[in-house]
């Protein structure tokens, strides 16, 4: 694996990005802004000032076997980009857990401290590892430093305490760039009525610091079971929705029920209540028909008919609302026909359309995803999120393809890339979908950063 630091010079700023080439040929980019060119110490300032505008230029190679799946954090006091995270998973590569900084004067990467010997904690990367990955737990070593961890975008700058903060399953730690020391925050996560040590037990996370409320927000992630709709439709998700960490009580909590206007919450409750009637009635109808084709199905049929009437006068003006209304009307008509097959088909379509409402026009937070960064927009005091990996895989789209290479390509590209834009307003603590018809192409691993000079959010793809 090779790793470079590349600068692109705009008219009034210099942006620093790492380009990491993974051994399998895939490309991962992590983005962080540095500072205006005129503030860079000499002799680097002279060299950077001569860079061509709007063009990528390679300045320096970094250490061999640089970090992957870890965000960089800009440290304003040191005027350096700090980088810590997992190393590539490969035989013969020694694991590392040193904090690396890019020295703008020397135009080179340096270590804040020597890496601990690679012993029990070993190498981590894409997949199950011995430190933190999809199944591992974070840990502090005897040296007082955390074992290498695949934190992805779960790293933020805490501007109040002047610390870099990272979170992972089993551990939440901060790094003091002045003393170059780590500290176990001893945070806990409240989940399913339990107190779990460390950060949320998820992977592929993204975090953003809210300086208004002195909180950290986590949304992109996967890995922990979420059973909010299990009793309603039997659905279990691997995404917990929005999580917030409070420095005041040192605790992570799920906060999805805090979002949305009273009208929006009421509409969501109505849809969920109807789903809670339709879904079990469909299960009962299917069971009765399977065991005895001539069984009396009047009970579940009546439940479906009542559910259709209950939501019959409820409308949304957009296309999703119209589709849901049509599906409910079709369900009512099917139950009038008194045939189990027609009710099963119509009921299934109604469930799909009602769930689409909860994830569409009635959504109070973004749909599930991972690996998307949360970027703080200082001007508008919001966290910006674009795209990400939905985790959705559609086997029906590629299993019928005979060519194995084409099937693998379809598998990798099967509607996992997202192209929506959401903002988390730090003033109101509410999410808002600001997606427009004109938007960038879908990004599975979006590369987004905020430029304080132009007050723009930049996307590199």
C-alpha positions as CSV (number, residue, x, y, z in Angstrom):
1,X,0.0,0.0,0.0
2,X,1.2,3.5,-0.8
3,X,0.0,6.7,0.7
4,X,0.5,10.3,-0.5
5,X,-0.3,13.8,0.8
6,X,-1.6,15.9,-2.0
7,X,-2.4,19.6,-2.1
8,X,-4.8,21.5,-4.3
9,X,-4.3,25.2,-4.3
10,X,-7.4,27.4,-4.7
11,X,-7.3,31.2,-5.1
12,X,-7.2,31.8,-1.3
13,X,-6.6,28.5,0.4
14,X,-4.7,25.3,0.5
15,X,-6.6,22.0,1.1
16,X,-4.8,18.9,2.4
17,X,-6.1,15.5,1.5
18,X,-4.7,12.0,1.8
19,X,-5.0,9.5,-1.0
20,X,-4.7,6.0,0.2
21,X,-4.4,3.1,-2.3
22,X,-5.7,-0.1,-0.8
23,X,-3.9,-3.3,-1.8
24,X,-6.9,-4.7,-3.7
25,X,-6.8,-1.6,-6.0
26,X,-9.7,0.2,-4.4
27,X,-9.2,3.9,-3.6
28,X,-10.1,5.5,-0.3
29,X,-9.8,9.3,0.3
30,X,-10.0,11.2,3.6
31,X,-10.3,15.0,3.6
32,X,-9.3,17.7,6.0
33,X,-8.7,21.4,5.4
34,X,-5.5,23.0,6.5
35,X,-4.9,26.8,6.4
36,X,-4.5,29.7,4.1
37,X,-1.3,29.6,2.1
38,X,-0.1,33.0,3.5
39,X,-0.1,31.6,7.1
40,X,2.1,28.6,6.2
41,X,5.7,28.9,7.7
42,X,8.6,29.4,5.3
43,X,10.0,27.8,3.3
44,X,6.8,25.8,2.7
45,X,4.8,29.1,2.1
46,X,7.1,29.9,-0.9
47,X,6.7,26.5,-2.4
48,X,2.9,26.3,-1.8
49,X,2.4,29.8,-3.3
50,X,3.9,28.6,-6.6
51,X,1.5,25.7,-7.0
52,X,-0.9,26.0,-10.0
53,X,-4.5,26.9,-9.2
54,X,-7.2,24.2,-9.2
55,X,-4.8,21.4,-9.8
56,X,-3.8,18.4,-7.8
57,X,-0.1,18.1,-7.0
58,X,1.8,15.4,-5.1
59,X,4.0,17.0,-2.4
60,X,5.2,14.2,-0.2
61,X,5.1,10.5,0.4
62,X,4.1,9.5,3.9
63,X,5.2,6.6,6.0
64,X,5.1,3.1,4.4
65,X,1.9,1.4,5.1
66,X,-0.1,4.5,6.0
67,X,-3.4,4.5,7.8
68,X,-6.7,3.6,6.1
69,X,-10.3,3.8,7.1
70,X,-9.6,6.7,9.5
71,X,-10.3,10.4,9.2
72,X,-7.8,13.2,9.6
73,X,-8.4,16.0,12.1
74,X,-7.2,19.6,11.7
75,X,-5.4,20.9,14.9
76,X,-5.5,24.7,14.8
77,X,-3.0,25.2,17.6
78,X,-0.3,23.2,15.9
79,X,-1.5,24.1,12.4
80,X,-1.1,20.5,11.5
81,X,-3.3,17.6,10.3
82,X,-3.4,14.8,12.8
83,X,-4.0,11.3,11.6
84,X,-4.6,8.1,13.6
85,X,-6.4,4.9,12.8
86,X,-6.1,1.4,11.4
87,X,-3.3,0.1,9.2
88,X,-3.9,-2.0,6.1
89,X,-4.6,-5.6,6.9
90,X,-1.9,-7.7,5.2
91,X,0.7,-10.3,6.0
92,X,4.1,-8.9,6.9
93,X,2.8,-5.4,7.7
94,X,3.5,-4.3,11.3
95,X,0.5,-2.8,13.1
96,X,0.9,0.9,14.2
97,X,-0.8,3.1,16.7
98,X,1.2,6.3,16.6
99,X,-0.4,9.7,15.9
100,X,1.0,11.1,12.7
101,X,1.1,14.8,11.8
102,X,1.9,16.6,8.6
103,X,4.6,19.2,9.1
104,X,3.9,22.1,6.8
105,X,7.4,23.5,7.2
106,X,9.1,20.3,6.2
107,X,6.3,19.1,4.0
108,X,6.6,15.7,5.5
109,X,4.8,13.4,7.9
110,X,6.2,12.9,11.4
111,X,5.2,10.7,14.4
112,X,4.1,12.3,17.6
113,X,5.5,9.3,19.5
114,X,7.0,5.9,18.6
115,X,4.4,3.2,17.8
116,X,3.9,0.5,20.4
117,X,5.3,-2.9,19.4
118,X,2.8,-5.0,17.5
119,X,2.1,-7.7,20.0
120,X,-1.4,-8.9,21.2
121,X,-3.3,-6.1,19.5
122,X,-2.0,-6.9,16.0
123,X,-3.1,-5.7,12.6
124,X,-6.6,-4.4,11.7
125,X,-8.3,-3.4,8.5
126,X,-11.3,-4.2,6.4
127,X,-12.9,-7.2,8.2
128,X,-12.7,-8.8,11.5
129,X,-9.5,-7.8,13.4
130,X,-7.9,-8.2,16.8
131,X,-8.3,-4.6,17.9
132,X,-11.4,-2.8,16.5
133,X,-13.3,-3.9,13.4
134,X,-16.7,-5.3,12.9
135,X,-16.4,-7.7,15.9
136,X,-13.6,-6.3,18.0
137,X,-13.4,-4.0,21.0
138,X,-11.2,-1.0,21.6
139,X,-8.6,-1.1,24.3
140,X,-5.9,1.0,26.0
141,X,-2.5,-0.5,26.1
142,X,-0.1,-0.5,29.0
143,X,1.7,2.5,27.4
144,X,-1.5,4.6,27.9
145,X,-2.2,4.6,24.1
146,X,-5.1,2.9,22.4
147,X,-4.5,-0.1,20.2
148,X,-4.8,0.6,16.5
149,X,-8.5,0.9,15.5
150,X,-10.6,1.1,12.3
151,X,-12.4,4.3,13.4
152,X,-13.4,5.4,9.8
153,X,-14.9,8.9,10.4
154,X,-15.5,8.6,14.2
155,X,-12.9,11.2,14.9
156,X,-13.6,14.9,15.7
157,X,-11.9,18.0,17.0
158,X,-13.2,19.1,20.4
159,X,-12.7,22.9,20.1
160,X,-13.6,23.5,23.7
161,X,-11.0,21.2,25.3
162,X,-8.6,21.4,22.3
163,X,-8.6,17.6,21.9
164,X,-8.9,15.1,19.1
165,X,-11.7,12.7,20.1
166,X,-12.1,9.1,18.7
167,X,-14.9,6.6,19.4
168,X,-15.1,2.9,18.9
169,X,-16.8,-0.1,20.5
170,X,-15.6,-0.5,24.0
171,X,-13.5,2.7,24.1
172,X,-13.8,6.5,23.7
173,X,-10.5,8.4,24.0
174,X,-9.2,11.9,23.5
175,X,-5.7,13.0,22.4
176,X,-4.0,16.2,23.7
177,X,-1.8,17.5,20.8
178,X,0.1,19.7,23.2
179,X,1.2,17.0,25.6
180,X,0.9,14.3,22.9
181,X,-0.9,12.0,25.5
182,X,-4.0,9.9,25.2
183,X,-6.7,9.7,27.8
184,X,-9.5,7.1,28.2
185,X,-12.6,9.2,28.7
186,X,-14.4,6.3,30.4
187,X,-17.6,7.1,28.5
188,X,-20.6,4.8,28.5
189,X,-23.4,4.1,26.0
190,X,-27.0,3.7,27.1
191,X,-28.5,1.0,24.9
192,X,-31.5,-1.4,25.3
193,X,-31.7,-0.5,29.0
194,X,-28.0,-1.3,29.6
195,X,-24.9,0.8,30.2
196,X,-22.2,-0.3,27.8
197,X,-18.6,0.9,28.3
198,X,-17.1,3.0,25.6
199,X,-18.6,4.3,22.4
200,X,-21.6,2.9,20.6
201,X,-20.9,-0.8,19.5
202,X,-21.0,0.0,15.8
203,X,-18.7,0.2,12.8
204,X,-18.4,2.6,9.8
205,X,-19.3,5.5,12.1
206,X,-19.1,9.2,11.4
207,X,-19.1,11.9,14.1
208,X,-19.4,15.7,14.3
209,X,-18.9,18.1,17.2
210,X,-21.7,20.5,18.1
211,X,-20.0,23.4,19.8
212,X,-23.3,25.1,20.8
213,X,-24.5,22.3,23.1
214,X,-21.0,20.8,23.7
215,X,-22.1,17.4,22.3
216,X,-20.9,14.9,19.7
217,X,-23.4,13.7,17.1
218,X,-23.1,10.2,15.5
219,X,-25.3,9.1,12.7
220,X,-23.6,7.0,10.0
221,X,-22.9,3.6,11.4
222,X,-24.0,0.0,11.3
223,X,-23.7,-3.1,13.5
224,X,-26.0,-2.8,16.5
225,X,-29.5,-4.3,16.5
226,X,-32.4,-1.8,16.5
227,X,-35.7,-3.5,17.1
228,X,-38.1,-0.5,17.3
229,X,-40.5,-2.1,14.8
230,X,-40.0,-5.7,15.8
231,X,-43.4,-5.9,17.5
232,X,-45.0,-3.9,14.6
233,X,-43.7,-5.6,11.5
234,X,-41.0,-7.9,12.7
235,X,-38.4,-5.6,11.3
236,X,-34.9,-5.5,12.9
237,X,-32.4,-3.0,11.6
238,X,-28.6,-2.8,12.0
239,X,-28.8,1.0,12.4
240,X,-29.5,2.8,15.6
241,X,-30.4,6.2,14.1
242,X,-28.9,9.4,15.6
243,X,-26.8,9.1,18.7
244,X,-25.6,12.0,20.8
245,X,-22.8,12.1,23.3
246,X,-23.0,14.6,26.2
247,X,-19.7,15.8,27.7
248,X,-21.8,16.8,30.8
249,X,-22.6,13.3,31.9
250,X,-20.1,11.4,29.7
251,X,-22.8,9.3,28.0
252,X,-24.0,8.3,24.5
253,X,-27.8,8.0,23.9
254,X,-30.2,7.3,21.1
255,X,-32.2,10.5,20.4
256,X,-34.4,9.6,17.3
257,X,-37.6,10.3,19.3
258,X,-36.5,13.9,19.8
259,X,-36.9,14.8,16.1
260,X,-39.8,16.2,14.0
261,X,-42.6,18.6,14.6
262,X,-45.7,17.5,16.7
263,X,-47.6,17.0,13.4
264,X,-44.8,14.9,11.9
265,X,-44.6,12.7,15.0
266,X,-48.4,12.3,15.0
267,X,-48.4,11.2,11.4
268,X,-45.6,8.7,12.0
269,X,-47.4,7.3,15.0
270,X,-50.5,6.8,12.8
271,X,-48.6,5.0,10.1
272,X,-46.8,2.8,12.6
273,X,-50.2,1.9,14.3
274,X,-51.7,0.9,11.0
275,X,-48.6,-1.2,10.1
276,X,-49.0,-2.9,13.5
277,X,-52.4,-4.1,12.4
278,X,-51.7,-5.0,8.8
279,X,-48.5,-6.9,9.3
280,X,-49.7,-9.4,11.9
281,X,-53.0,-9.8,10.0
282,X,-51.1,-10.8,6.9
283,X,-49.0,-13.3,8.9
284,X,-52.2,-14.9,10.3
285,X,-53.8,-14.9,6.9
286,X,-50.8,-16.6,5.3
287,X,-50.6,-19.2,8.2
288,X,-54.3,-20.1,7.9
289,X,-54.2,-20.5,4.1
290,X,-51.0,-22.6,4.3
291,X,-52.4,-25.0,6.8
292,X,-55.9,-25.3,5.2
293,X,-56.7,-23.7,1.8
294,X,-60.4,-23.7,2.8
295,X,-59.9,-22.3,6.3
296,X,-62.1,-19.4,7.6
297,X,-60.0,-16.3,7.1
298,X,-62.7,-13.8,8.0
299,X,-60.9,-12.7,11.2
300,X,-57.6,-11.4,9.5
301,X,-59.6,-10.2,6.5
302,X,-61.7,-8.0,8.8
303,X,-58.6,-6.7,10.6
304,X,-57.1,-5.7,7.2
305,X,-60.4,-4.0,6.2
306,X,-60.5,-2.0,9.5
307,X,-56.9,-0.9,9.1
308,X,-57.5,0.3,5.5
309,X,-60.5,2.3,6.8
310,X,-58.5,3.7,9.7
311,X,-56.0,5.4,7.4
312,X,-58.3,5.9,4.5
313,X,-58.7,9.6,5.0
314,X,-55.1,10.3,5.6
315,X,-53.2,11.9,2.8
316,X,-49.8,13.4,1.8
317,X,-49.6,15.6,-1.3
318,X,-46.4,14.2,-2.7
319,X,-45.9,11.1,-4.9
320,X,-45.1,8.8,-1.9
321,X,-48.3,9.8,-0.2
322,X,-50.3,9.2,-3.4
323,X,-48.8,5.7,-3.8
324,X,-49.6,4.9,-0.2
325,X,-53.2,6.1,-0.6
326,X,-53.6,3.9,-3.7
327,X,-52.1,0.9,-1.9
328,X,-54.5,1.4,1.0
329,X,-57.4,1.8,-1.4
330,X,-56.4,-1.4,-3.2
331,X,-56.2,-3.3,0.1
332,X,-59.7,-2.2,1.0
333,X,-61.0,-3.4,-2.4
334,X,-59.1,-6.7,-2.0
335,X,-60.7,-7.4,1.4
336,X,-64.1,-6.8,-0.1
337,X,-63.4,-9.6,-2.6
338,X,-63.0,-12.0,0.3
339,X,-60.1,-13.9,-1.3
340,X,-57.0,-14.5,0.8
341,X,-54.6,-14.3,-2.2
342,X,-55.8,-10.9,-3.2
343,X,-55.6,-9.6,0.4
344,X,-52.1,-11.0,0.9
345,X,-50.8,-9.3,-2.3
346,X,-52.5,-6.0,-1.6
347,X,-51.5,-6.0,2.0
348,X,-47.9,-6.6,1.2
349,X,-47.9,-3.7,-1.2
350,X,-49.5,-1.5,1.5
351,X,-46.8,-2.4,4.0
352,X,-44.1,-1.5,1.5
353,X,-45.7,1.9,0.7
354,X,-46.3,2.8,4.4
355,X,-42.7,1.9,5.3
356,X,-41.6,4.1,2.4
357,X,-43.5,7.0,4.0
358,X,-41.6,6.6,7.2
359,X,-38.3,6.7,5.3
360,X,-39.4,9.4,2.9
361,X,-41.8,12.3,3.4
362,X,-42.3,11.4,7.1
363,X,-38.6,10.9,7.8
364,X,-37.3,12.9,10.8
365,X,-33.7,11.8,10.4
366,X,-31.7,10.4,7.4
367,X,-32.1,6.9,6.2
368,X,-29.5,4.4,7.5
369,X,-26.0,4.5,6.1
370,X,-22.3,4.2,7.1
371,X,-18.9,5.8,6.4
372,X,-20.2,9.3,5.6
373,X,-18.5,12.1,7.4
374,X,-20.3,14.8,9.4
375,X,-18.8,18.2,8.5
376,X,-19.3,21.3,10.6
377,X,-20.3,24.4,8.7
378,X,-19.2,27.3,11.0
379,X,-21.2,30.0,9.2
380,X,-24.6,28.2,9.5
381,X,-23.8,26.2,12.6
382,X,-24.9,22.9,11.1
383,X,-23.4,19.5,10.5
384,X,-23.5,18.6,6.8
385,X,-23.8,15.0,5.5
386,X,-23.8,13.8,1.9
387,X,-24.2,10.3,0.6
388,X,-22.7,7.2,2.2
389,X,-23.1,3.4,2.1
390,X,-26.7,2.3,2.6
391,X,-25.7,-1.3,3.2
392,X,-28.6,-2.4,0.9
393,X,-27.7,-5.4,-1.3
394,X,-30.2,-6.6,-3.9
395,X,-29.4,-10.2,-4.8
396,X,-32.3,-10.3,-7.2
397,X,-30.4,-7.8,-9.4
398,X,-27.3,-9.9,-10.0
399,X,-27.9,-13.6,-9.1
400,X,-29.4,-14.3,-12.5
401,X,-26.2,-13.0,-14.2
402,X,-24.0,-15.9,-15.4
403,X,-20.7,-14.0,-15.9
404,X,-19.0,-14.1,-12.4
405,X,-17.0,-10.8,-13.0
406,X,-20.2,-9.0,-14.0
407,X,-22.1,-10.5,-11.1
408,X,-19.4,-9.3,-8.7
409,X,-19.5,-5.8,-10.2
410,X,-23.3,-5.6,-9.9
411,X,-23.0,-6.9,-6.3
412,X,-20.5,-4.1,-5.4
413,X,-22.6,-1.4,-7.1
414,X,-26.1,-2.6,-6.1
415,X,-27.8,0.6,-5.0
416,X,-25.6,1.0,-1.9
417,X,-24.3,4.5,-2.9
418,X,-26.4,7.4,-1.7
419,X,-26.7,11.0,-3.1
420,X,-28.9,12.8,-0.6
421,X,-27.8,15.8,1.5
422,X,-28.9,16.3,5.1
423,X,-28.0,18.9,7.7
424,X,-28.2,18.6,11.5
425,X,-29.0,22.1,12.8
426,X,-26.9,22.5,16.0
427,X,-29.2,25.3,17.2
428,X,-32.4,23.3,17.0
429,X,-30.9,19.8,17.3
430,X,-33.1,18.8,14.3
431,X,-32.3,17.1,11.0
432,X,-33.4,18.5,7.7
433,X,-33.2,17.0,4.2
434,X,-31.9,19.6,1.8
435,X,-31.4,17.4,-1.2
436,X,-32.2,19.1,-4.6
437,X,-32.8,17.8,-8.1
438,X,-29.3,19.0,-9.1
439,X,-26.9,17.0,-6.9
440,X,-23.5,15.3,-7.2
441,X,-23.3,11.6,-8.2
442,X,-24.0,9.0,-5.5
443,X,-20.9,8.4,-3.3
444,X,-20.5,5.2,-1.3
445,X,-17.4,6.7,0.5
446,X,-18.1,10.5,0.3
447,X,-15.1,12.8,0.8
448,X,-16.4,16.1,2.2
449,X,-14.7,19.0,4.0
450,X,-15.6,22.5,5.0
451,X,-13.5,25.5,3.7
452,X,-13.7,28.3,6.3
453,X,-12.4,30.9,3.7
454,X,-15.0,30.5,1.1
455,X,-17.6,29.2,3.7
456,X,-18.4,26.4,1.3
457,X,-18.6,22.6,1.8
458,X,-16.4,20.8,-0.7
459,X,-16.8,17.3,-2.1
460,X,-14.0,15.4,-3.8
461,X,-15.1,12.4,-5.9
